[in-house]
Amino acid sequence: MNEPAATQPLGPTNRNARPVALITGASRGIGALTVAEFLRAGFDVAAVARSGERLQALAAEAPAEGRVVPVPLDITDSSALMAGVERVERELGAVEVLVNNAGYGLRGAMEDVPREELEKLFLVNVFAQVEMTQAVLPHMRRRGRGRIIFVSSVQGRVVIPFSGAYGASKFALEGAADALRRETRLFGVEVVLLEPGPVATEFATHARSLSDEILNNTASVYHRAYATYLEKKREINRSAVAPEKVARLIAKIARVRRPRARYRIQRYAWLLPVLAVLLPTRLADWLLMRPYRKAYRSSGAADERATPRAEGGEGSCNE
């Protein structure tokens, strides 16, 4: 695991005695565990998610010395997002650490994913993340310090077949984060990307349920390949990392003196980007598609001549 070594807590630069973190997607999984880790690390936390009931439960479990402010809102609603950030600044003070953790997955071949589903995916996984960042940046710039952590994915570096929509959203997020890191560093703001592989949460189960109409479409030329894809995902997810490990890493990234631009966790998060760099593109394509060749042939989608030559319910996990 790619963990920082020495840590130094951000000092409170607002009226509170404790620094303030805002965490999106905080109602369950990695987000809820990250709230707990930040409380232990000495932060007050603004917990953002759609589910007000889950957020209230998080607030009730907060230790006496810490504070969780539940902020139930739809981050794709610009007005609600801005009102939520203003509320946090009134009740806790200026945000010193933003963890952009909200997001979801979508399965299926790019040919099969409807435009409206792509738009909804990018609205949550990209546009809302950037808008939340825009909302907290002015205070960070004026103070001359701040930290923004984007929870991305290894698929923001290498997209696997039949996860193209999700991977495309993470590629876009990584591009935005790279630009933000370069643009804001001179103001004292650090932007960091976390690129995990599979994580043992409900993420994949949720993605599978959202993709049922696509994956169960027997008229699709990719229908047989989808069965193979789901089986491969189940195999990969057996090596999923515990979400507690990811939450601890996020809390450490928030406090490390000089964070790296990227952190990876889980072996696939290390292996896939390295192979993508070292191998010729056609060979990497062939290896990634190799498990699906039989399914393609049996469906009439492809034959041996169409496959590049080597010349040069799935488990419950985040990706």
C-alpha positions as CSV (number, residue, x, y, z in Angstrom):
1,M,0.0,0.0,0.0
2,N,1.2,3.4,-0.9
3,E,1.0,5.2,2.4
4,P,2.6,8.5,3.6
5,A,5.2,8.3,6.2
6,A,5.3,11.3,8.5
7,T,2.1,13.1,9.3
8,Q,1.3,16.5,10.6
9,P,-2.3,17.5,11.4
10,L,-3.7,20.6,9.7
11,G,-4.0,23.4,12.4
12,P,-7.3,25.0,12.9
13,T,-7.4,28.3,10.9
14,N,-11.0,29.1,11.7
15,R,-12.9,29.8,14.9
16,N,-13.0,26.2,16.0
17,A,-10.3,24.4,18.0
18,R,-10.5,21.5,15.6
19,P,-9.8,21.6,11.8
20,V,-12.9,21.0,9.5
21,A,-13.2,18.3,6.9
22,L,-16.1,18.0,4.4
23,I,-16.7,14.4,3.1
24,T,-19.1,13.6,0.3
25,G,-20.7,10.2,-0.1
26,A,-20.5,9.9,3.7
27,S,-23.6,7.8,4.5
28,R,-22.0,4.4,3.9
29,G,-19.0,2.4,2.9
30,I,-15.7,4.2,2.5
31,G,-17.3,7.6,3.2
32,A,-18.8,6.6,6.6
33,L,-15.6,4.9,7.7
34,T,-13.6,8.0,6.6
35,V,-15.9,10.2,8.8
36,A,-14.9,8.0,11.8
37,E,-11.2,8.2,10.9
38,F,-11.2,12.0,10.6
39,L,-13.0,12.3,14.0
40,R,-10.2,10.1,15.6
41,A,-7.6,12.3,13.8
42,G,-8.9,15.5,15.6
43,F,-11.3,16.9,12.9
44,D,-14.8,18.1,13.0
45,V,-16.7,16.7,10.0
46,A,-19.4,17.9,7.7
47,A,-20.9,14.6,6.3
48,V,-22.6,15.0,3.0
49,A,-24.9,12.5,1.4
50,R,-28.5,12.0,0.1
51,S,-29.6,10.0,3.1
52,G,-30.3,12.2,6.1
53,E,-31.3,9.3,8.3
54,R,-27.9,7.6,7.8
55,L,-26.1,10.9,8.4
56,Q,-28.0,11.5,11.7
57,A,-26.9,8.1,12.9
58,L,-23.2,9.0,12.1
59,A,-23.7,12.3,14.1
60,A,-25.2,10.4,17.0
61,E,-22.1,8.1,17.1
62,A,-19.6,10.9,17.1
63,P,-17.3,11.0,20.2
64,A,-17.9,13.7,22.8
65,E,-14.7,15.6,21.7
66,G,-15.7,15.6,18.0
67,R,-18.6,16.9,16.0
68,V,-20.4,15.6,12.9
69,V,-22.7,18.0,11.1
70,P,-25.1,16.1,8.8
71,V,-25.6,17.8,5.5
72,P,-28.2,15.9,3.5
73,L,-28.3,17.1,-0.1
74,D,-28.1,16.0,-3.7
75,I,-24.7,17.2,-4.9
76,T,-26.0,17.4,-8.4
77,D,-28.3,20.3,-7.4
78,S,-26.1,23.4,-7.6
79,S,-28.2,25.5,-5.4
80,A,-28.4,22.9,-2.7
81,L,-24.7,22.3,-2.9
82,M,-23.8,26.0,-2.4
83,A,-26.3,26.3,0.5
84,G,-24.8,23.2,2.1
85,V,-21.3,24.6,2.0
86,E,-22.4,27.9,3.4
87,R,-24.1,26.1,6.3
88,V,-21.0,24.2,7.0
89,E,-19.0,27.4,7.1
90,R,-21.5,29.0,9.5
91,E,-21.7,26.1,11.9
92,L,-18.1,24.7,11.8
93,G,-16.0,27.2,10.0
94,A,-14.0,27.2,6.7
95,V,-13.4,23.7,5.2
96,E,-9.7,22.8,5.4
97,V,-9.9,19.3,3.9
98,L,-12.4,18.3,1.2
99,V,-12.8,14.5,0.4
100,N,-14.7,14.1,-2.9
101,N,-15.8,10.5,-2.3
102,A,-19.3,10.5,-3.8
103,G,-19.8,8.5,-7.0
104,Y,-21.2,5.3,-8.5
105,G,-20.5,2.7,-11.2
106,L,-22.2,1.6,-14.4
107,R,-21.6,-1.6,-16.4
108,G,-22.0,-2.4,-20.1
109,A,-20.3,-2.0,-23.4
110,M,-20.1,1.6,-24.6
111,E,-22.4,0.8,-27.5
112,D,-25.1,-0.3,-25.1
113,V,-25.0,2.6,-22.6
114,P,-27.7,5.2,-23.3
115,R,-26.7,8.8,-23.5
116,E,-29.0,9.8,-20.6
117,E,-27.2,7.2,-18.4
118,L,-23.8,8.6,-19.4
119,E,-25.0,12.1,-18.6
120,K,-26.3,11.1,-15.1
121,L,-23.0,9.3,-14.4
122,F,-20.8,12.3,-15.4
123,L,-23.0,14.6,-13.4
124,V,-22.3,12.8,-10.2
125,N,-18.8,11.4,-10.8
126,V,-17.3,14.5,-12.4
127,F,-19.4,17.8,-12.6
128,A,-20.6,17.7,-9.0
129,Q,-17.1,16.9,-7.7
130,V,-15.7,19.9,-9.5
131,E,-18.5,22.1,-8.3
132,M,-18.0,21.1,-4.7
133,T,-14.3,21.9,-5.1
134,Q,-15.1,25.3,-6.6
135,A,-17.3,26.0,-3.6
136,V,-14.6,25.5,-1.0
137,L,-11.6,26.8,-2.9
138,P,-12.1,30.6,-2.3
139,H,-11.7,30.2,1.5
140,M,-8.7,27.8,1.1
141,R,-7.0,30.3,-1.2
142,R,-7.5,33.2,1.2
143,R,-6.1,31.2,4.1
144,G,-3.2,30.0,1.9
145,R,-3.7,26.4,2.8
146,G,-6.1,23.5,2.2
147,R,-6.3,19.9,0.9
148,I,-8.6,18.4,-1.7
149,I,-8.7,14.6,-2.0
150,F,-10.5,12.9,-5.0
151,V,-11.4,9.3,-4.5
152,S,-10.9,8.1,-8.1
153,S,-10.2,4.5,-9.3
154,V,-7.5,2.5,-11.1
155,Q,-10.0,2.7,-13.9
156,G,-9.1,6.4,-14.1
157,R,-5.8,5.1,-15.5
158,V,-6.7,1.9,-17.3
159,V,-10.3,1.0,-18.4
160,I,-11.3,-2.6,-18.5
161,P,-13.9,-3.9,-21.1
162,F,-17.6,-3.3,-20.2
163,S,-16.7,-0.6,-17.6
164,G,-16.1,2.0,-20.2
165,A,-18.7,4.6,-19.0
166,Y,-17.4,4.4,-15.4
167,G,-13.8,4.5,-16.5
168,A,-14.5,7.5,-18.8
169,S,-15.9,9.4,-15.9
170,K,-12.8,8.6,-13.8
171,F,-10.5,9.6,-16.6
172,A,-12.3,13.0,-16.7
173,L,-12.1,13.3,-12.9
174,E,-8.4,12.7,-13.0
175,G,-7.9,15.3,-15.7
176,A,-9.7,17.8,-13.7
177,A,-7.8,17.0,-10.6
178,D,-4.4,17.2,-12.4
179,A,-5.3,20.7,-13.6
180,L,-6.5,21.8,-10.2
181,R,-3.3,20.5,-8.6
182,R,-1.2,22.6,-10.9
183,E,-3.4,25.7,-10.7
184,T,-3.9,25.9,-7.0
185,R,-0.5,24.8,-5.6
186,L,0.9,28.3,-5.5
187,F,-2.0,29.3,-3.3
188,G,-1.0,26.6,-0.8
189,V,-3.8,24.2,-1.8
190,E,-2.8,20.5,-2.3
191,V,-4.9,18.3,-4.6
192,V,-4.5,14.5,-4.3
193,L,-5.9,11.6,-6.2
194,L,-6.6,8.2,-4.6
195,E,-6.7,5.3,-7.1
196,P,-8.0,2.2,-5.3
197,G,-8.6,-1.2,-6.9
198,P,-11.5,-3.3,-5.8
199,V,-12.7,-2.5,-2.2
200,A,-15.1,-4.7,-0.2
201,T,-18.2,-2.4,-0.1
202,E,-21.7,-2.4,-1.6
203,F,-20.4,-0.3,-4.6
204,A,-20.3,-3.2,-7.1
205,T,-23.7,-4.6,-6.0
206,H,-25.2,-1.1,-6.5
207,A,-23.5,-0.7,-9.9
208,R,-24.8,-4.1,-11.0
209,S,-28.4,-3.3,-10.0
210,L,-28.2,0.0,-11.9
211,S,-26.9,-1.8,-15.0
212,D,-29.5,-4.7,-15.0
213,E,-31.3,-3.4,-18.1
214,I,-28.1,-3.2,-20.0
215,L,-26.5,-6.5,-18.8
216,N,-29.8,-8.5,-19.2
217,N,-30.5,-7.3,-22.7
218,T,-30.5,-10.6,-24.7
219,A,-30.7,-8.7,-27.9
220,S,-27.3,-7.2,-27.3
221,V,-24.4,-8.6,-29.3
222,Y,-22.4,-8.4,-26.1
223,H,-24.9,-10.4,-24.0
224,R,-22.7,-13.6,-23.8
225,A,-19.6,-11.5,-23.0
226,Y,-21.4,-9.9,-20.1
227,A,-21.8,-13.3,-18.3
228,T,-18.0,-13.8,-18.7
229,Y,-17.4,-10.3,-17.5
230,L,-19.5,-10.8,-14.3
231,E,-17.7,-14.0,-13.5
232,K,-14.3,-12.3,-14.0
233,K,-15.4,-9.5,-11.7
234,R,-16.3,-12.0,-9.0
235,E,-12.8,-13.5,-9.3
236,I,-11.1,-10.2,-9.1
237,N,-13.2,-9.0,-6.2
238,R,-12.1,-11.9,-4.1
239,S,-8.9,-9.9,-3.6
240,A,-10.7,-6.7,-2.6
241,V,-9.2,-4.6,0.1
242,A,-11.0,-3.8,3.3
243,P,-12.7,-0.3,3.2
244,E,-11.3,0.5,6.7
245,K,-7.8,0.4,5.1
246,V,-8.9,2.9,2.5
247,A,-10.4,5.2,5.1
248,R,-7.3,5.1,7.2
249,L,-5.2,6.1,4.1
250,I,-7.5,9.0,3.3
251,A,-7.1,10.3,6.8
252,K,-3.3,10.0,6.6
253,I,-3.3,11.8,3.2
254,A,-5.2,14.7,4.9
255,R,-2.4,15.1,7.5
256,V,0.8,14.3,5.7
257,R,3.2,17.2,5.4
258,R,3.9,16.9,1.6
259,P,1.3,14.6,0.0
260,R,2.1,12.8,-3.3
261,A,-0.1,13.6,-6.3
262,R,-1.4,10.0,-6.4
263,Y,-1.8,7.1,-4.0
264,R,-2.8,3.6,-5.0
265,I,-4.1,0.7,-2.9
266,Q,-4.7,-2.9,-3.8
267,R,-2.5,-5.0,-6.2
268,Y,-4.6,-4.4,-9.3
269,A,-4.3,-0.6,-8.8
270,W,-0.5,-1.1,-9.1
271,L,-0.4,-3.8,-11.7
272,L,-2.8,-2.4,-14.4
273,P,-1.2,1.0,-14.9
274,V,2.3,-0.5,-15.0
275,L,1.3,-3.0,-17.7
276,A,-0.5,-0.3,-19.7
277,V,2.8,1.7,-19.8
278,L,5.1,-1.2,-20.5
279,L,3.1,-3.1,-23.0
280,P,2.3,-2.0,-26.6
281,T,-1.3,-0.9,-26.8
282,R,-2.4,-3.7,-29.1
283,L,-0.9,-6.3,-26.8
284,A,-2.6,-4.7,-23.8
285,D,-5.9,-4.7,-25.7
286,W,-5.5,-8.3,-26.6
287,L,-4.8,-9.4,-23.1
288,L,-7.7,-7.4,-21.6
289,M,-10.1,-8.9,-24.2
290,R,-8.7,-12.4,-24.2
291,P,-11.3,-13.8,-21.6
292,Y,-14.1,-12.7,-23.8
293,R,-13.0,-14.2,-27.2
294,K,-15.1,-17.4,-26.8
295,A,-18.2,-15.4,-25.8
296,Y,-17.7,-13.2,-28.8
297,R,-17.4,-16.1,-31.2
298,S,-20.4,-17.9,-29.8
299,S,-22.5,-14.8,-30.2
300,G,-21.3,-14.2,-33.8
301,A,-19.9,-10.9,-32.7
302,A,-16.3,-11.6,-33.8
303,D,-14.1,-14.3,-35.1
304,E,-10.3,-15.0,-34.9
305,R,-9.6,-12.6,-37.6
306,A,-11.3,-9.8,-35.7
307,T,-9.2,-10.4,-32.5
308,P,-5.9,-8.3,-32.3
309,R,-2.8,-10.5,-32.5
310,A,-0.2,-10.3,-29.6
311,E,2.3,-8.3,-31.6
312,G,3.7,-5.7,-29.9
313,G,-24.2,-10.8,-9.2
314,E,-20.4,-9.8,-8.9
315,G,-18.9,-9.2,-5.5
316,S,-19.6,-6.1,-3.5
317,C,-16.6,-3.7,-4.1
318,N,-15.5,-0.3,-5.0
319,E,-13.1,0.0,-7.9
